Amino acid sequence: MSAPADPPQPEAPRPWLERIGLAAVAAVMSLLFAGVAVAAGSGGEWILAAMSAVGAFMTIAVGLATLVRG
């Protein structure tokens, strides 16, 4: 039998520049999702509008989590 492996060490948090960059990418993507939601809603495609709006909100949440949690 082999010896048990050492438990993994916790990783260091991401640097602030990386966090800000990832949050900026998330902001751009959420704006694109919101644009698709508005365009789909004005065209009468309500399912696509709802899915795009949910995508925008989830992307914003992930961007904020990246900033806060690191």
mmCIF file of the N, C-alpha and C atoms, coordinates in Angstrom:
data_MODEL
# 
_entry.id   MODEL 
# 
loop_
_atom_site.group_PDB 
_atom_site.id 
_atom_site.type_symbol 
_atom_site.label_atom_id 
_atom_site.label_alt_id 
_atom_site.label_comp_id 
_atom_site.label_asym_id 
_atom_site.label_entity_id 
_atom_site.label_seq_id 
_atom_site.pdbx_PDB_ins_code 
_atom_site.Cartn_x 
_atom_site.Cartn_y 
_atom_site.Cartn_z 
_atom_site.occupancy 
_atom_site.B_iso_or_equiv 
_atom_site.pdbx_formal_charge 
_atom_site.auth_seq_id 
_atom_site.auth_comp_id 
_atom_site.auth_asym_id 
_atom_site.auth_atom_id 
_atom_site.pdbx_PDB_model_num 
ATOM 1   N N  . MET A 1 1  ? 0.837   -1.186 0.000   1.00 0.00 ? 1  MET A N  1 
ATOM 2   C CA . MET A 1 1  ? 0.000   0.000  0.000   1.00 0.00 ? 1  MET A CA 1 
ATOM 3   C C  . MET A 1 1  ? 0.872   1.236  0.000   1.00 0.00 ? 1  MET A C  1 
ATOM 4   N N  . SER A 1 2  ? 0.417   2.227  -0.716  1.00 0.00 ? 2  SER A N  1 
ATOM 5   C CA . SER A 1 2  ? 1.184   3.474  -0.766  1.00 0.00 ? 2  SER A CA 1 
ATOM 6   C C  . SER A 1 2  ? 0.728   4.407  0.352   1.00 0.00 ? 2  SER A C  1 
ATOM 7   N N  . ALA A 1 3  ? 1.612   5.314  0.687   1.00 0.00 ? 3  ALA A N  1 
ATOM 8   C CA . ALA A 1 3  ? 1.302   6.282  1.739   1.00 0.00 ? 3  ALA A CA 1 
ATOM 9   C C  . ALA A 1 3  ? 0.256   7.274  1.224   1.00 0.00 ? 3  ALA A C  1 
ATOM 10  N N  . PRO A 1 4  ? -0.592  7.785  2.130   1.00 0.00 ? 4  PRO A N  1 
ATOM 11  C CA . PRO A 1 4  ? -1.599  8.762  1.683   1.00 0.00 ? 4  PRO A CA 1 
ATOM 12  C C  . PRO A 1 4  ? -0.920  10.042 1.188   1.00 0.00 ? 4  PRO A C  1 
ATOM 13  N N  . ALA A 1 5  ? -1.502  10.616 0.179   1.00 0.00 ? 5  ALA A N  1 
ATOM 14  C CA . ALA A 1 5  ? -0.944  11.848 -0.397  1.00 0.00 ? 5  ALA A CA 1 
ATOM 15  C C  . ALA A 1 5  ? -1.187  13.020 0.547   1.00 0.00 ? 5  ALA A C  1 
ATOM 16  N N  . ASP A 1 6  ? -0.292  13.982 0.473   1.00 0.00 ? 6  ASP A N  1 
ATOM 17  C CA . ASP A 1 6  ? -0.475  15.196 1.268   1.00 0.00 ? 6  ASP A CA 1 
ATOM 18  C C  . ASP A 1 6  ? -1.711  15.942 0.768   1.00 0.00 ? 6  ASP A C  1 
ATOM 19  N N  . PRO A 1 7  ? -2.443  16.582 1.684   1.00 0.00 ? 7  PRO A N  1 
ATOM 20  C CA . PRO A 1 7  ? -3.612  17.349 1.227   1.00 0.00 ? 7  PRO A CA 1 
ATOM 21  C C  . PRO A 1 7  ? -3.155  18.528 0.363   1.00 0.00 ? 7  PRO A C  1 
ATOM 22  N N  . PRO A 1 8  ? -3.940  18.891 -0.636  1.00 0.00 ? 8  PRO A N  1 
ATOM 23  C CA . PRO A 1 8  ? -3.531  20.001 -1.505  1.00 0.00 ? 8  PRO A CA 1 
ATOM 24  C C  . PRO A 1 8  ? -3.482  21.319 -0.742  1.00 0.00 ? 8  PRO A C  1 
ATOM 25  N N  . GLN A 1 9  ? -2.498  22.116 -1.073  1.00 0.00 ? 9  GLN A N  1 
ATOM 26  C CA . GLN A 1 9  ? -2.352  23.424 -0.438  1.00 0.00 ? 9  GLN A CA 1 
ATOM 27  C C  . GLN A 1 9  ? -3.302  24.416 -1.112  1.00 0.00 ? 9  GLN A C  1 
ATOM 28  N N  . PRO A 1 10 ? -3.906  25.309 -0.341  1.00 0.00 ? 10 PRO A N  1 
ATOM 29  C CA . PRO A 1 10 ? -4.794  26.297 -0.966  1.00 0.00 ? 10 PRO A CA 1 
ATOM 30  C C  . PRO A 1 10 ? -3.987  27.234 -1.872  1.00 0.00 ? 10 PRO A C  1 
ATOM 31  N N  . GLU A 1 11 ? -4.578  27.553 -3.018  1.00 0.00 ? 11 GLU A N  1 
ATOM 32  C CA . GLU A 1 11 ? -3.894  28.426 -3.960  1.00 0.00 ? 11 GLU A CA 1 
ATOM 33  C C  . GLU A 1 11 ? -4.003  29.875 -3.507  1.00 0.00 ? 11 GLU A C  1 
ATOM 34  N N  . ALA A 1 12 ? -3.030  30.664 -3.913  1.00 0.00 ? 12 ALA A N  1 
ATOM 35  C CA . ALA A 1 12 ? -3.058  32.089 -3.600  1.00 0.00 ? 12 ALA A CA 1 
ATOM 36  C C  . ALA A 1 12 ? -4.155  32.755 -4.432  1.00 0.00 ? 12 ALA A C  1 
ATOM 37  N N  . PRO A 1 13 ? -4.768  33.810 -3.901  1.00 0.00 ? 13 PRO A N  1 
ATOM 38  C CA . PRO A 1 13 ? -5.801  34.491 -4.688  1.00 0.00 ? 13 PRO A CA 1 
ATOM 39  C C  . PRO A 1 13 ? -5.202  35.138 -5.936  1.00 0.00 ? 13 PRO A C  1 
ATOM 40  N N  . ARG A 1 14 ? -6.045  35.354 -6.920  1.00 0.00 ? 14 ARG A N  1 
ATOM 41  C CA . ARG A 1 14 ? -5.594  35.975 -8.164  1.00 0.00 ? 14 ARG A CA 1 
ATOM 42  C C  . ARG A 1 14 ? -5.137  37.404 -7.900  1.00 0.00 ? 14 ARG A C  1 
ATOM 43  N N  . PRO A 1 15 ? -4.187  37.897 -8.689  1.00 0.00 ? 15 PRO A N  1 
ATOM 44  C CA . PRO A 1 15 ? -3.788  39.306 -8.556  1.00 0.00 ? 15 PRO A CA 1 
ATOM 45  C C  . PRO A 1 15 ? -4.946  40.232 -8.955  1.00 0.00 ? 15 PRO A C  1 
ATOM 46  N N  . TRP A 1 16 ? -4.906  41.452 -8.427  1.00 0.00 ? 16 TRP A N  1 
ATOM 47  C CA . TRP A 1 16 ? -5.993  42.398 -8.692  1.00 0.00 ? 16 TRP A CA 1 
ATOM 48  C C  . TRP A 1 16 ? -6.127  42.721 -10.166 1.00 0.00 ? 16 TRP A C  1 
ATOM 49  N N  . LEU A 1 17 ? -5.009  42.828 -10.879 1.00 0.00 ? 17 LEU A N  1 
ATOM 50  C CA . LEU A 1 17 ? -5.079  43.147 -12.306 1.00 0.00 ? 17 LEU A CA 1 
ATOM 51  C C  . LEU A 1 17 ? -5.823  42.053 -13.070 1.00 0.00 ? 17 LEU A C  1 
ATOM 52  N N  . GLU A 1 18 ? -5.570  40.808 -12.716 1.00 0.00 ? 18 GLU A N  1 
ATOM 53  C CA . GLU A 1 18 ? -6.268  39.697 -13.364 1.00 0.00 ? 18 GLU A CA 1 
ATOM 54  C C  . GLU A 1 18 ? -7.750  39.705 -13.008 1.00 0.00 ? 18 GLU A C  1 
ATOM 55  N N  . ARG A 1 19 ? -8.069  39.990 -11.752 1.00 0.00 ? 19 ARG A N  1 
ATOM 56  C CA . ARG A 1 19 ? -9.470  40.062 -11.334 1.00 0.00 ? 19 ARG A CA 1 
ATOM 57  C C  . ARG A 1 19 ? -10.217 41.144 -12.101 1.00 0.00 ? 19 ARG A C  1 
ATOM 58  N N  . ILE A 1 20 ? -9.589  42.318 -12.212 1.00 0.00 ? 20 ILE A N  1 
ATOM 59  C CA . ILE A 1 20 ? -10.234 43.434 -12.909 1.00 0.00 ? 20 ILE A CA 1 
ATOM 60  C C  . ILE A 1 20 ? -10.403 43.104 -14.389 1.00 0.00 ? 20 ILE A C  1 
ATOM 61  N N  . GLY A 1 21 ? -9.395  42.477 -14.980 1.00 0.00 ? 21 GLY A N  1 
ATOM 62  C CA . GLY A 1 21 ? -9.496  42.097 -16.385 1.00 0.00 ? 21 GLY A CA 1 
ATOM 63  C C  . GLY A 1 21 ? -10.609 41.095 -16.641 1.00 0.00 ? 21 GLY A C  1 
ATOM 64  N N  . LEU A 1 22 ? -10.710 40.090 -15.780 1.00 0.00 ? 22 LEU A N  1 
ATOM 65  C CA . LEU A 1 22 ? -11.773 39.095 -15.932 1.00 0.00 ? 22 LEU A CA 1 
ATOM 66  C C  . LEU A 1 22 ? -13.152 39.716 -15.713 1.00 0.00 ? 22 LEU A C  1 
ATOM 67  N N  . ALA A 1 23 ? -13.246 40.644 -14.759 1.00 0.00 ? 23 ALA A N  1 
ATOM 68  C CA . ALA A 1 23 ? -14.525 41.318 -14.534 1.00 0.00 ? 23 ALA A CA 1 
ATOM 69  C C  . ALA A 1 23 ? -14.886 42.205 -15.725 1.00 0.00 ? 23 ALA A C  1 
ATOM 70  N N  . ALA A 1 24 ? -13.887 42.813 -16.368 1.00 0.00 ? 24 ALA A N  1 
ATOM 71  C CA . ALA A 1 24 ? -14.157 43.632 -17.553 1.00 0.00 ? 24 ALA A CA 1 
ATOM 72  C C  . ALA A 1 24 ? -14.663 42.769 -18.707 1.00 0.00 ? 24 ALA A C  1 
ATOM 73  N N  . VAL A 1 25 ? -14.070 41.604 -18.882 1.00 0.00 ? 25 VAL A N  1 
ATOM 74  C CA . VAL A 1 25 ? -14.552 40.681 -19.922 1.00 0.00 ? 25 VAL A CA 1 
ATOM 75  C C  . VAL A 1 25 ? -15.990 40.265 -19.613 1.00 0.00 ? 25 VAL A C  1 
ATOM 76  N N  . ALA A 1 26 ? -16.277 39.988 -18.349 1.00 0.00 ? 26 ALA A N  1 
ATOM 77  C CA . ALA A 1 26 ? -17.642 39.615 -17.965 1.00 0.00 ? 26 ALA A CA 1 
ATOM 78  C C  . ALA A 1 26 ? -18.612 40.766 -18.211 1.00 0.00 ? 26 ALA A C  1 
ATOM 79  N N  . ALA A 1 27 ? -18.175 42.006 -17.978 1.00 0.00 ? 27 ALA A N  1 
ATOM 80  C CA . ALA A 1 27 ? -19.045 43.157 -18.218 1.00 0.00 ? 27 ALA A CA 1 
ATOM 81  C C  . ALA A 1 27 ? -19.367 43.298 -19.704 1.00 0.00 ? 27 ALA A C  1 
ATOM 82  N N  . VAL A 1 28 ? -18.364 43.120 -20.551 1.00 0.00 ? 28 VAL A N  1 
ATOM 83  C CA . VAL A 1 28 ? -18.600 43.208 -21.998 1.00 0.00 ? 28 VAL A CA 1 
ATOM 84  C C  . VAL A 1 28 ? -19.550 42.102 -22.451 1.00 0.00 ? 28 VAL A C  1 
ATOM 85  N N  . MET A 1 29 ? -19.321 40.901 -21.962 1.00 0.00 ? 29 MET A N  1 
ATOM 86  C CA . MET A 1 29 ? -20.190 39.786 -22.353 1.00 0.00 ? 29 MET A CA 1 
ATOM 87  C C  . MET A 1 29 ? -21.625 40.001 -21.862 1.00 0.00 ? 29 MET A C  1 
ATOM 88  N N  . SER A 1 30 ? -21.783 40.547 -20.661 1.00 0.00 ? 30 SER A N  1 
ATOM 89  C CA . SER A 1 30 ? -23.136 40.782 -20.161 1.00 0.00 ? 30 SER A CA 1 
ATOM 90  C C  . SER A 1 30 ? -23.832 41.872 -20.966 1.00 0.00 ? 30 SER A C  1 
ATOM 91  N N  . LEU A 1 31 ? -23.080 42.877 -21.437 1.00 0.00 ? 31 LEU A N  1 
ATOM 92  C CA . LEU A 1 31 ? -23.679 43.891 -22.308 1.00 0.00 ? 31 LEU A CA 1 
ATOM 93  C C  . LEU A 1 31 ? -24.129 43.279 -23.635 1.00 0.00 ? 31 LEU A C  1 
ATOM 94  N N  . LEU A 1 32 ? -23.343 42.358 -24.161 1.00 0.00 ? 32 LEU A N  1 
ATOM 95  C CA . LEU A 1 32 ? -23.746 41.675 -25.391 1.00 0.00 ? 32 LEU A CA 1 
ATOM 96  C C  . LEU A 1 32 ? -25.002 40.833 -25.171 1.00 0.00 ? 32 LEU A C  1 
ATOM 97  N N  . PHE A 1 33 ? -25.050 40.116 -24.053 1.00 0.00 ? 33 PHE A N  1 
ATOM 98  C CA . PHE A 1 33 ? -26.247 39.336 -23.726 1.00 0.00 ? 33 PHE A CA 1 
ATOM 99  C C  . PHE A 1 33 ? -27.464 40.252 -23.574 1.00 0.00 ? 33 PHE A C  1 
ATOM 100 N N  . ALA A 1 34 ? -27.271 41.393 -22.917 1.00 0.00 ? 34 ALA A N  1 
ATOM 101 C CA . ALA A 1 34 ? -28.380 42.332 -22.735 1.00 0.00 ? 34 ALA A CA 1 
ATOM 102 C C  . ALA A 1 34 ? -28.843 42.890 -24.079 1.00 0.00 ? 34 ALA A C  1 
ATOM 103 N N  . GLY A 1 35 ? -27.907 43.160 -24.975 1.00 0.00 ? 35 GLY A N  1 
ATOM 104 C CA . GLY A 1 35 ? -28.282 43.637 -26.305 1.00 0.00 ? 35 GLY A CA 1 
ATOM 105 C C  . GLY A 1 35 ? -29.094 42.613 -27.075 1.00 0.00 ? 35 GLY A C  1 
ATOM 106 N N  . VAL A 1 36 ? -28.700 41.359 -26.974 1.00 0.00 ? 36 VAL A N  1 
ATOM 107 C CA . VAL A 1 36 ? -29.471 40.293 -27.623 1.00 0.00 ? 36 VAL A CA 1 
ATOM 108 C C  . VAL A 1 36 ? -30.855 40.189 -26.987 1.00 0.00 ? 36 VAL A C  1 
ATOM 109 N N  . ALA A 1 37 ? -30.934 40.356 -25.674 1.00 0.00 ? 37 ALA A N  1 
ATOM 110 C CA . ALA A 1 37 ? -32.230 40.281 -24.994 1.00 0.00 ? 37 ALA A CA 1 
ATOM 111 C C  . ALA A 1 37 ? -33.156 41.395 -25.466 1.00 0.00 ? 37 ALA A C  1 
ATOM 112 N N  . VAL A 1 38 ? -32.624 42.604 -25.600 1.00 0.00 ? 38 VAL A N  1 
ATOM 113 C CA . VAL A 1 38 ? -33.446 43.726 -26.060 1.00 0.00 ? 38 VAL A CA 1 
ATOM 114 C C  . VAL A 1 38 ? -33.876 43.513 -27.509 1.00 0.00 ? 38 VAL A C  1 
ATOM 115 N N  . ALA A 1 39 ? -32.942 43.094 -28.349 1.00 0.00 ? 39 ALA A N  1 
ATOM 116 C CA . ALA A 1 39 ? -33.274 42.877 -29.757 1.00 0.00 ? 39 ALA A CA 1 
ATOM 117 C C  . ALA A 1 39 ? -34.295 41.753 -29.917 1.00 0.00 ? 39 ALA A C  1 
ATOM 118 N N  . ALA A 1 40 ? -34.119 40.682 -29.165 1.00 0.00 ? 40 ALA A N  1 
ATOM 119 C CA . ALA A 1 40 ? -35.063 39.570 -29.263 1.00 0.00 ? 40 ALA A CA 1 
ATOM 120 C C  . ALA A 1 40 ? -36.432 39.964 -28.721 1.00 0.00 ? 40 ALA A C  1 
ATOM 121 N N  . GLY A 1 41 ? -36.442 40.731 -27.643 1.00 0.00 ? 41 GLY A N  1 
ATOM 122 C CA . GLY A 1 41 ? -37.721 41.174 -27.089 1.00 0.00 ? 41 GLY A CA 1 
ATOM 123 C C  . GLY A 1 41 ? -38.467 42.096 -28.030 1.00 0.00 ? 41 GLY A C  1 
ATOM 124 N N  . SER A 1 42 ? -37.740 42.984 -28.698 1.00 0.00 ? 42 SER A N  1 
ATOM 125 C CA . SER A 1 42 ? -38.408 43.893 -29.630 1.00 0.00 ? 42 SER A CA 1 
ATOM 126 C C  . SER A 1 42 ? -38.868 43.166 -30.889 1.00 0.00 ? 42 SER A C  1 
ATOM 127 N N  . GLY A 1 43 ? -38.262 42.034 -31.188 1.00 0.00 ? 43 GLY A N  1 
ATOM 128 C CA . GLY A 1 43 ? -38.671 41.246 -32.341 1.00 0.00 ? 43 GLY A CA 1 
ATOM 129 C C  . GLY A 1 43 ? -39.730 40.205 -32.025 1.00 0.00 ? 43 GLY A C  1 
ATOM 130 N N  . GLY A 1 44 ? -40.136 40.114 -30.768 1.00 0.00 ? 44 GLY A N  1 
ATOM 131 C CA . GLY A 1 44 ? -41.186 39.174 -30.398 1.00 0.00 ? 44 GLY A CA 1 
ATOM 132 C C  . GLY A 1 44 ? -40.697 37.790 -30.009 1.00 0.00 ? 44 GLY A C  1 
ATOM 133 N N  . GLU A 1 45 ? -39.401 37.583 -29.944 1.00 0.00 ? 45 GLU A N  1 
ATOM 134 C CA . GLU A 1 45 ? -38.845 36.280 -29.547 1.00 0.00 ? 45 GLU A CA 1 
ATOM 135 C C  . GLU A 1 45 ? -38.639 36.278 -28.029 1.00 0.00 ? 45 GLU A C  1 
ATOM 136 N N  . TRP A 1 46 ? -39.695 36.018 -27.284 1.00 0.00 ? 46 TRP A N  1 
ATOM 137 C CA . TRP A 1 46 ? -39.656 36.190 -25.832 1.00 0.00 ? 46 TRP A CA 1 
ATOM 138 C C  . TRP A 1 46 ? -38.830 35.127 -25.127 1.00 0.00 ? 46 TRP A C  1 
ATOM 139 N N  . ILE A 1 47 ? -38.799 33.921 -25.660 1.00 0.00 ? 47 ILE A N  1 
ATOM 140 C CA . ILE A 1 47 ? -37.985 32.870 -25.034 1.00 0.00 ? 47 ILE A CA 1 
ATOM 141 C C  . ILE A 1 47 ? -36.508 33.221 -25.160 1.00 0.00 ? 47 ILE A C  1 
ATOM 142 N N  . LEU A 1 48 ? -36.096 33.642 -26.356 1.00 0.00 ? 48 LEU A N  1 
ATOM 143 C CA . LEU A 1 48 ? -34.702 34.046 -26.557 1.00 0.00 ? 48 LEU A CA 1 
ATOM 144 C C  . LEU A 1 48 ? -34.364 35.259 -25.702 1.00 0.00 ? 48 LEU A C  1 
ATOM 145 N N  . ALA A 1 49 ? -35.304 36.192 -25.583 1.00 0.00 ? 49 ALA A N  1 
ATOM 146 C CA . ALA A 1 49 ? -35.073 37.374 -24.752 1.00 0.00 ? 49 ALA A CA 1 
ATOM 147 C C  . ALA A 1 49 ? -34.885 36.980 -23.289 1.00 0.00 ? 49 ALA A C  1 
ATOM 148 N N  . ALA A 1 50 ? -35.704 36.057 -22.812 1.00 0.00 ? 50 ALA A N  1 
ATOM 149 C CA . ALA A 1 50 ? -35.590 35.618 -21.417 1.00 0.00 ? 50 ALA A CA 1 
ATOM 150 C C  . ALA A 1 50 ? -34.272 34.888 -21.182 1.00 0.00 ? 50 ALA A C  1 
ATOM 151 N N  . MET A 1 51 ? -33.895 34.024 -22.112 1.00 0.00 ? 51 MET A N  1 
ATOM 152 C CA . MET A 1 51 ? -32.633 33.291 -21.946 1.00 0.00 ? 51 MET A CA 1 
ATOM 153 C C  . MET A 1 51 ? -31.441 34.243 -21.980 1.00 0.00 ? 51 MET A C  1 
ATOM 154 N N  . SER A 1 52 ? -31.489 35.241 -22.847 1.00 0.00 ? 52 SER A N  1 
ATOM 155 C CA . SER A 1 52 ? -30.386 36.201 -22.926 1.00 0.00 ? 52 SER A CA 1 
ATOM 156 C C  . SER A 1 52 ? -30.316 37.065 -21.676 1.00 0.00 ? 52 SER A C  1 
ATOM 157 N N  . ALA A 1 53 ? -31.475 37.452 -21.153 1.00 0.00 ? 53 ALA A N  1 
ATOM 158 C CA . ALA A 1 53 ? -31.484 38.250 -19.925 1.00 0.00 ? 53 ALA A CA 1 
ATOM 159 C C  . ALA A 1 53 ? -30.913 37.453 -18.754 1.00 0.00 ? 53 ALA A C  1 
ATOM 160 N N  . VAL A 1 54 ? -31.280 36.186 -18.657 1.00 0.00 ? 54 VAL A N  1 
ATOM 161 C CA . VAL A 1 54 ? -30.718 35.334 -17.600 1.00 0.00 ? 54 VAL A CA 1 
ATOM 162 C C  . VAL A 1 54 ? -29.213 35.200 -17.782 1.00 0.00 ? 54 VAL A C  1 
ATOM 163 N N  . GLY A 1 55 ? -28.767 35.035 -19.020 1.00 0.00 ? 55 GLY A N  1 
ATOM 164 C CA . GLY A 1 55 ? -27.330 34.967 -19.295 1.00 0.00 ? 55 GLY A CA 1 
ATOM 165 C C  . GLY A 1 55 ? -26.609 36.235 -18.876 1.00 0.00 ? 55 GLY A C  1 
ATOM 166 N N  . ALA A 1 56 ? -27.243 37.391 -19.122 1.00 0.00 ? 56 ALA A N  1 
ATOM 167 C CA . ALA A 1 56 ? -26.635 38.662 -18.719 1.00 0.00 ? 56 ALA A CA 1 
ATOM 168 C C  . ALA A 1 56 ? -26.509 38.748 -17.200 1.00 0.00 ? 56 ALA A C  1 
ATOM 169 N N  . PHE A 1 57 ? -27.575 38.391 -16.488 1.00 0.00 ? 57 PHE A N  1 
ATOM 170 C CA . PHE A 1 57 ? -27.527 38.451 -15.026 1.00 0.00 ? 57 PHE A CA 1 
ATOM 171 C C  . PHE A 1 57 ? -26.505 37.472 -14.452 1.00 0.00 ? 57 PHE A C  1 
ATOM 172 N N  . MET A 1 58 ? -26.440 36.284 -15.009 1.00 0.00 ? 58 MET A N  1 
ATOM 173 C CA . MET A 1 58 ? -25.482 35.297 -14.502 1.00 0.00 ? 58 MET A CA 1 
ATOM 174 C C  . MET A 1 58 ? -24.044 35.730 -14.780 1.00 0.00 ? 58 MET A C  1 
ATOM 175 N N  . THR A 1 59 ? -23.808 36.332 -15.937 1.00 0.00 ? 59 THR A N  1 
ATOM 176 C CA . THR A 1 59 ? -22.464 36.798 -16.263 1.00 0.00 ? 59 THR A CA 1 
ATOM 177 C C  . THR A 1 59 ? -22.050 37.934 -15.338 1.00 0.00 ? 59 THR A C  1 
ATOM 178 N N  . ILE A 1 60 ? -22.978 38.831 -15.023 1.00 0.00 ? 60 ILE A N  1 
ATOM 179 C CA . ILE A 1 60 ? -22.684 39.902 -14.064 1.00 0.00 ? 60 ILE A CA 1 
ATOM 180 C C  . ILE A 1 60 ? -22.356 39.305 -12.698 1.00 0.00 ? 60 ILE A C  1 
ATOM 181 N N  . ALA A 1 61 ? -23.122 38.304 -12.282 1.00 0.00 ? 61 ALA A N  1 
ATOM 182 C CA . ALA A 1 61 ? -22.877 37.674 -10.977 1.00 0.00 ? 61 ALA A CA 1 
ATOM 183 C C  . ALA A 1 61 ? -21.499 37.022 -10.929 1.00 0.00 ? 61 ALA A C  1 
ATOM 184 N N  . VAL A 1 62 ? -21.110 36.354 -12.008 1.00 0.00 ? 62 VAL A N  1 
ATOM 185 C CA . VAL A 1 62 ? -19.795 35.710 -12.037 1.00 0.00 ? 62 VAL A CA 1 
ATOM 186 C C  . VAL A 1 62 ? -18.688 36.755 -12.033 1.00 0.00 ? 62 VAL A C  1 
ATOM 187 N N  . GLY A 1 63 ? -18.880 37.855 -12.757 1.00 0.00 ? 63 GLY A N  1 
ATOM 188 C CA . GLY A 1 63 ? -17.883 38.931 -12.751 1.00 0.00 ? 63 GLY A CA 1 
ATOM 189 C C  . GLY A 1 63 ? -17.712 39.538 -11.370 1.00 0.00 ? 63 GLY A C  1 
ATOM 190 N N  . LEU A 1 64 ? -18.823 39.752 -10.680 1.00 0.00 ? 64 LEU A N  1 
ATOM 191 C CA . LEU A 1 64 ? -18.730 40.289 -9.318  1.00 0.00 ? 64 LEU A CA 1 
ATOM 192 C C  . LEU A 1 64 ? -18.088 39.284 -8.367  1.00 0.00 ? 64 LEU A C  1 
ATOM 193 N N  . ALA A 1 65 ? -18.412 38.015 -8.529  1.00 0.00 ? 65 ALA A N  1 
ATOM 194 C CA . ALA A 1 65 ? -17.799 36.990 -7.681  1.00 0.00 ? 65 ALA A CA 1 
ATOM 195 C C  . ALA A 1 65 ? -16.295 36.915 -7.920  1.00 0.00 ? 65 ALA A C  1 
ATOM 196 N N  . THR A 1 66 ? -15.880 37.119 -9.157  1.00 0.00 ? 66 THR A N  1 
ATOM 197 C CA . THR A 1 66 ? -14.448 37.115 -9.460  1.00 0.00 ? 66 THR A CA 1 
ATOM 198 C C  . THR A 1 66 ? -13.748 38.268 -8.757  1.00 0.00 ? 66 THR A C  1 
ATOM 199 N N  . LEU A 1 67 ? -14.384 39.432 -8.747  1.00 0.00 ? 67 LEU A N  1 
ATOM 200 C CA . LEU A 1 67 ? -13.776 40.579 -8.069  1.00 0.00 ? 67 LEU A CA 1 
ATOM 201 C C  . LEU A 1 67 ? -13.710 40.375 -6.562  1.00 0.00 ? 67 LEU A C  1 
ATOM 202 N N  . VAL A 1 68 ? -14.798 39.887 -5.992  1.00 0.00 ? 68 VAL A N  1 
ATOM 203 C CA . VAL A 1 68 ? -14.883 39.788 -4.533  1.00 0.00 ? 68 VAL A CA 1 
ATOM 204 C C  . VAL A 1 68 ? -14.060 38.623 -4.002  1.00 0.00 ? 68 VAL A C  1 
ATOM 205 N N  . ARG A 1 69 ? -14.242 37.451 -4.586  1.00 0.00 ? 69 ARG A N  1 
ATOM 206 C CA . ARG A 1 69 ? -13.626 36.242 -4.054  1.00 0.00 ? 69 ARG A CA 1 
ATOM 207 C C  . ARG A 1 69 ? -12.192 36.071 -4.516  1.00 0.00 ? 69 ARG A C  1 
ATOM 208 N N  . GLY A 1 70 ? -11.942 36.418 -5.748  1.00 0.00 ? 70 GLY A N  1 
ATOM 209 C CA . GLY A 1 70 ? -10.585 36.306 -6.281  1.00 0.00 ? 70 GLY A CA 1 
ATOM 210 C C  . GLY A 1 70 ? -10.290 34.938 -6.754  1.00 0.00 ? 70 GLY A C  1 
# 
